[in-house]
Amino acid sequence: MGRTYIVEETVGQYLSNISLQGKAFVSGLLIGQCSSQKDYVILASRTPPKEEQNENPKHPKAQLDNVDEEWATEHANQVSRMLPGGLLVLGVFIITTLELANDFQNALRRLIFAVEKSVCRKRLWNFTEEEVSERVALHICSSTKKIVCRTYDVHDPKSSARPADWKYQNGLSASWLSLEGTVHINIHIPLSTTSISYTLEKNMKNGLTRWAKQIENGVYLINGQVKDEDCDLLEGQKKSSRGNTQASGHSFDVRVLTQLLLSSDHRSTAAVQICSGSVNLKGAVKCRAYLHSSKPKVKDAVQAVKRDILNTVADRCEILFEDLLLNEMPEKKDSEKEFHILPHRVFVPIPGSAVMLCDYKFGDESAEEIRDHFIEMLDHMIKIEDLEIAEDINTACVSSVNNEALMDNTDEEQPKQPIKSTILKIQQNIGVIAAFAVAVLAAGISFHYFSD
């Protein structure tokens, strides 16, 4: 028996309203949450059309055979950044003309494997063996509205399509549970010069992978308590007169405790490494995750929060590097330290749902730009007044530092006093008291690049 997909009714309405507008087909993403018994689809998002794309109506099958996988995967990468913990790109949909109703399968298969490979490539975490590895491929005929729903095992490149059930439900995610918290980070990443092929991106990935182990091995307090991972998340919650647990709009506070000192049976090691510089990531990260309200387990909640923390830090680093490359920041002289601000997290609600999606905003970006990016990526109307900036505005400064030998150590490096005093001085010059400047520094996230 195949998997069952429980789908928000508004997703069905959205898919029905998509017009081909003379095209042979339209494709997009299906977003939701996996569980052991069934999957939940809460949003569909059409892939934006390419501006320079030239349609050839005389050969629609050729167009389908040459579907632009690179464009589709780039859209999937952008949308994946917008998903808080607990949400995934569950698969793809394609809407075709009646003429192509029997020729869509190869295109869907290629899309689903390409999208999954692309969104997994830069993650700091891996799926567990117990998790579902099937992804959904949905076909809709634009004329008859007939739906064909199949799944593929993305861990098996040779897997064949399996039939699946597609069932609509009203208000599916209106009562989903949210988990929210703040994690303070201070990550020191040396930039190796031992290999020419060691790019900044590769150095960052290696450094963040070491930090990710701390997050994976951390202790997670839910509403101030450590709970057994196999317990029901809603255990102990109030019940309604019908005997059902009241989960609607329920939010849990999550705190993360990471290990500072190694236990006696572990040896702390430090390795001398030849470096061209180092990167420091420092600040407070707002994390948020969502879970379906059908008997959720504590382990599912903790896993969703962990992955949100790892995703949001990795995504911000990637966005910053992209911005620096696009703007070609001028190189600093030797022994100068650069401070760059990582983008802030912005949340926006899904209409009719308890779930919020996110995006990232640099300080000089307007609310209109963020709204337009949401609309372009998700193909849903967003109001500016619904945008919720989760983090305070950061400070940034540039100052000189002495050359220093860099040592790769697993312990977190404490911020040096000159850094703090430099920022304090700048803040005092604009009339802000020192205590407030320290608070702003602690509340924000800054990116420090040291070059020797």
C-alpha positions in Angstrom: 0.0 0.0 0.0 1.3 3.4 -0.9 1.7 6.5 1.2 -1.2 8.9 2.1 -0.9 12.6 1.6 -3.2 14.8 3.6 -3.5 18.1 1.8 -4.7 21.5 2.8 -7.8 22.4 0.8 -6.3 25.8 -0.2 -3.5 23.9 -2.0 -6.2 22.2 -4.1 -7.7 25.6 -4.9 -4.3 27.1 -5.7 -3.5 24.2 -8.1 -6.9 24.5 -9.8 -6.4 28.2 -10.4 -3.1 27.9 -12.2 -3.4 28.7 -15.8 -1.0 27.4 -18.4 -1.4 30.7 -20.5 -0.4 29.0 -23.7 2.4 27.0 -22.2 2.7 23.2 -22.5 3.1 22.7 -18.8 3.8 24.4 -15.5 5.7 22.9 -12.6 6.3 23.7 -8.9 7.0 22.5 -5.4 4.9 20.8 -2.7 5.8 21.8 0.8 4.8 20.2 4.1 5.9 17.7 6.7 6.6 13.9 6.8 5.6 11.5 9.5 5.8 7.7 9.8 2.2 7.2 9.0 1.3 9.9 6.5 2.6 13.1 5.0 1.0 16.6 5.2 1.0 19.1 2.4 0.3 22.7 3.5 1.6 24.7 0.6 2.2 24.6 -3.2 4.5 27.0 -5.0 4.7 27.4 -8.7 8.3 27.8 -10.1 8.6 31.3 -11.5 8.7 31.5 -15.3 12.1 32.3 -16.9 12.0 35.8 -18.5 14.1 34.8 -21.4 12.3 31.5 -21.9 11.1 31.1 -25.5 8.1 28.8 -25.9 7.6 26.7 -29.0 4.0 25.6 -29.1 4.6 23.4 -32.1 6.6 20.9 -30.1 5.1 20.6 -26.6 6.5 17.1 -25.9 10.0 18.3 -26.7 9.5 21.1 -24.2 8.5 18.6 -21.5 11.5 16.4 -22.3 13.8 19.4 -22.0 12.4 20.7 -18.7 14.8 23.2 -17.1 16.1 21.2 -14.1 18.6 23.9 -13.2 15.9 26.6 -12.9 13.6 24.3 -10.9 16.4 23.3 -8.5 17.4 26.9 -7.9 13.8 27.7 -7.1 13.8 24.7 -4.7 17.0 26.0 -3.0 15.5 29.5 -2.5 12.2 28.1 -1.1 14.1 25.7 1.2 15.7 28.7 2.9 12.2 29.9 3.7 11.2 26.8 5.6 11.4 26.7 9.4 12.1 23.5 11.3 9.8 20.6 10.6 9.0 21.7 7.0 10.5 20.2 3.8 10.1 20.2 0.1 8.0 17.0 -0.1 8.0 16.8 -3.9 7.0 18.4 -7.1 3.8 18.9 -9.2 3.4 19.4 -12.9 0.3 20.6 -14.7 0.1 19.7 -18.4 -2.2 20.0 -21.4 -4.4 17.0 -22.3 -2.0 16.3 -25.2 0.8 15.6 -22.7 -1.3 13.7 -20.1 0.5 10.5 -20.9 4.1 11.9 -21.3 4.8 13.6 -18.0 6.3 10.7 -16.0 9.9 11.0 -17.1 10.0 14.8 -16.6 8.5 14.4 -13.1 11.0 11.7 -12.2 14.0 13.8 -13.3 12.6 16.9 -11.4 12.0 15.1 -8.2 15.5 13.5 -8.0 17.2 16.8 -9.1 15.3 18.9 -6.5 16.1 16.4 -3.6 19.8 16.2 -4.5 20.0 20.0 -4.7 18.3 20.9 -1.4 20.3 18.2 0.5 23.7 19.2 -0.8 24.5 22.0 1.7 22.7 20.7 4.7 24.6 20.2 8.0 22.4 17.2 9.0 21.3 13.9 7.5 18.1 12.0 7.5 17.9 9.1 9.9 17.3 5.6 8.7 13.8 5.6 10.3 12.7 8.7 8.3 10.6 8.5 5.1 12.7 8.7 1.9 9.7 8.8 -0.5 8.9 12.1 -2.3 5.7 12.8 -4.1 5.2 13.5 -7.8 1.8 15.0 -8.6 0.4 15.4 -12.1 -2.7 17.4 -13.0 -4.3 17.6 -16.4 -5.3 21.2 -17.1 -8.4 20.1 -19.1 -9.9 17.2 -17.1 -8.4 18.1 -13.7 -7.5 14.5 -13.3 -4.9 13.9 -10.6 -2.2 11.2 -10.7 -0.2 10.9 -7.4 2.9 8.8 -7.2 6.0 8.6 -5.0 9.7 7.8 -5.6 12.3 6.6 -3.1 14.9 9.3 -3.5 17.5 7.2 -1.8 17.3 4.7 -4.6 18.1 6.2 -8.1 16.5 3.1 -9.7 13.3 3.2 -7.8 10.0 2.9 -9.7 6.9 5.0 -9.2 4.5 3.8 -6.5 0.8 4.9 -6.3 -0.2 7.2 -3.4 -3.4 8.6 -2.0 -4.1 12.4 -2.3 -6.7 13.5 0.2 -7.9 17.1 1.0 -8.6 18.4 4.4 -9.9 21.8 5.5 -7.8 23.7 8.1 -5.1 21.1 8.1 -2.3 23.3 9.7 -4.6 25.7 11.6 -3.8 23.9 14.9 -0.2 22.9 14.4 2.2 23.3 17.3 5.1 25.8 17.3 8.4 25.6 19.1 10.5 28.8 19.6 13.7 29.7 21.2 17.0 31.6 21.0 20.4 30.1 20.7 23.6 32.1 21.4 26.4 31.1 19.1 30.2 31.9 19.1 31.8 29.9 16.4 35.5 30.2 15.5 36.5 28.8 12.1 40.1 28.9 10.9 40.6 29.3 7.1 43.1 26.7 6.0 45.9 27.5 3.5 47.2 23.9 3.3 45.3 23.3 0.0 44.7 25.7 -2.9 41.4 24.0 -3.5 40.2 24.8 0.0 37.7 27.6 -0.8 36.1 29.8 1.8 32.9 27.8 1.3 34.6 24.5 2.0 36.3 25.9 5.1 33.0 27.3 6.4 31.3 23.9 5.8 34.0 22.1 7.7 33.8 24.6 10.6 30.1 24.6 10.8 30.0 20.8 10.7 32.1 20.7 13.8 29.7 23.1 15.5 26.7 21.1 14.3 27.9 18.2 16.4 27.5 20.4 19.5 23.9 21.2 18.5 23.1 17.6 17.8 24.5 16.5 21.2 22.9 19.4 23.1 20.2 19.0 25.8 16.9 20.5 24.9 14.5 21.9 27.5 10.9 22.1 26.4 9.0 24.6 28.6 11.9 24.2 31.1 11.8 20.4 31.3 13.9 17.6 29.8 11.4 15.0 28.5 11.9 11.5 27.4 12.1 11.5 23.6 9.5 8.8 23.2 6.9 10.7 25.2 4.0 12.5 23.6 4.8 16.2 23.3 1.3 17.1 24.5 1.5 14.9 27.6 0.2 16.8 30.6 -1.5 19.5 28.5 -5.1 20.5 29.3 -7.9 18.5 27.7 -11.2 19.8 26.3 -14.6 18.6 27.4 -14.5 16.0 24.6 -11.3 14.5 26.1 -9.0 15.8 23.3 -5.9 17.7 24.1 -6.2 21.4 23.3 -3.4 22.0 20.8 -4.8 24.9 18.8 -2.3 27.7 18.7 -0.1 26.0 21.3 3.5 27.3 21.5 6.4 25.7 23.3 9.5 27.5 24.6 12.8 25.7 23.8 16.2 26.2 25.4 19.4 24.6 24.2 22.2 23.6 26.5 25.4 22.7 24.7 28.4 21.0 26.3 31.1 23.3 27.4 33.6 20.9 28.9 34.4 17.4 27.7 33.8 14.5 30.1 36.8 12.8 31.7 36.8 9.9 29.2 37.3 12.3 26.3 40.7 14.0 25.5 40.6 17.6 24.4 42.8 18.0 21.3 44.2 21.1 19.6 46.0 21.0 16.2 48.3 23.7 14.9 47.1 24.7 11.4 48.5 27.0 8.8 45.8 29.6 8.1 45.2 32.6 6.0 42.7 34.0 8.5 39.6 33.0 10.4 35.9 33.6 10.6 34.0 34.3 13.7 30.2 33.9 13.9 28.8 35.5 17.0 25.3 36.5 18.2 21.8 35.2 19.0 19.8 33.0 16.6 16.0 32.9 16.7 14.8 29.4 15.9 11.3 28.3 15.1 9.8 24.9 14.2 6.4 23.5 13.6 4.8 20.1 14.2 1.5 18.5 13.2 -0.9 18.1 16.1 -1.6 14.4 15.6 0.1 12.7 18.5 3.5 14.4 18.1 6.5 12.9 19.9 9.2 14.8 21.9 11.9 13.4 19.6 10.2 14.9 16.6 10.0 18.3 18.2 13.7 18.2 19.3 14.7 17.1 15.8 12.8 19.9 14.1 14.4 22.5 16.4 17.9 21.1 15.8 17.5 21.2 12.1 16.1 24.8 12.1 19.1 26.0 14.1 21.6 24.3 11.7 19.7 25.5 8.6 19.3 29.1 9.6 23.0 29.6 10.5 24.2 27.8 7.3 21.7 29.7 5.1 22.7 33.1 6.5 26.4 32.4 5.8 25.6 31.4 2.3 23.5 34.4 1.7 26.2 36.7 3.0 28.9 35.2 0.8 26.6 35.5 -2.2 26.1 39.2 -1.4 29.8 39.9 -0.9 30.6 38.2 -4.3 27.9 40.2 -6.1 29.0 43.5 -4.6 32.7 42.7 -4.8 33.7 44.2 -1.5 37.1 46.0 -1.7 39.9 44.0 -0.2 41.3 45.2 3.1 44.9 45.7 3.9 46.9 43.1 5.8 46.1 42.8 9.5 42.7 44.4 9.1 39.6 42.9 10.5 36.2 43.1 8.6 32.9 43.0 10.3 29.9 42.0 8.2 26.3 41.7 9.4 24.5 38.5 8.7 21.0 39.0 7.5 18.1 39.0 10.0 15.3 36.5 10.0 11.9 37.7 8.9 8.7 35.6 9.4 5.4 35.8 7.5 2.2 33.7 8.2 0.6 31.4 5.7 -3.1 32.5 5.5 -5.4 30.3 7.4 -2.5 28.4 9.0 -0.6 28.5 12.3 2.6 28.0 10.4 4.9 30.9 9.4 7.6 30.8 6.7 10.8 32.9 6.8 13.2 34.9 4.7 16.4 36.9 5.4 16.8 40.7 5.3 19.9 42.8 5.2 19.8 46.1 7.0 19.5 48.2 3.8 16.7 46.1 2.3 13.2 47.5 2.5 10.0 45.7 3.6 8.7 46.0 0.1 11.7 44.1 -1.3 11.2 41.3 1.2 7.5 41.1 0.4 8.3 41.0 -3.3 10.8 38.2 -2.8 8.2 36.2 -0.8 5.6 36.7 -3.6 8.1 35.7 -6.3 9.3 32.5 -4.6 6.0 31.4 -3.1 3.5 32.7 -5.7 1.2 33.9 -2.8 0.2 37.4 -1.8 1.9 38.7 1.2 1.1 41.9 3.1 3.9 44.2 4.4 2.2 44.5 7.8 2.4 40.7 8.2 6.2 40.7 8.1 7.7 39.9 11.5 11.4 40.7 12.0 12.5 38.2 14.6 15.9 39.8 15.5 17.2 43.2 16.5 19.2 45.4 14.2 23.0 44.6 14.5 26.0 46.8 14.7 29.1 46.5 12.6 32.6 48.0 12.6 36.0 47.7 10.9 39.1 47.8 13.0 42.8 46.8 12.8 44.2 43.7 14.5 47.7 42.4 15.0 48.8 39.3 13.1 48.1 36.2 15.1 48.8 32.5 15.0 45.6 30.6 14.6 44.9 27.4 16.4 42.0 25.0 15.5 40.3 24.0 18.8 36.9 22.6 19.5 36.3 25.0 22.4 34.4 28.2 21.7 36.7 31.2 21.6 35.6 34.0 23.9 35.4 37.4 22.3 38.4 39.7 23.0 38.0 42.9 24.9 39.3 45.2 22.1 36.4 44.1 19.8 33.8 45.0 22.4 35.4 48.3 23.3 35.7 49.3 19.7 32.0 48.8 19.1 31.2 50.6 22.4 33.2 53.6 21.3 31.3 53.8 18.1 28.0 53.5 19.9 29.0 56.2 22.4 29.9 58.6 19.6 26.2 58.5 18.5 24.9 59.0 22.0 24.1 55.4 23.0 25.1 54.3 26.5 27.7 51.5 26.8 25.4 49.0 28.5 22.9 49.3 25.7 25.6 48.8 23.1 26.7 45.5 24.8 23.0 44.4 24.7 22.7 45.2 21.0 25.9 43.3 20.2 24.7 40.3 22.1 21.3 40.4 20.4 22.6 40.6 16.9 24.6 38.3 14.7 27.9 39.5 13.2 30.3 38.0 10.8 34.0 38.7 11.4 36.6 38.0 8.8 40.2 38.2 9.8 42.9 38.4 7.2 46.7 38.2 7.8 
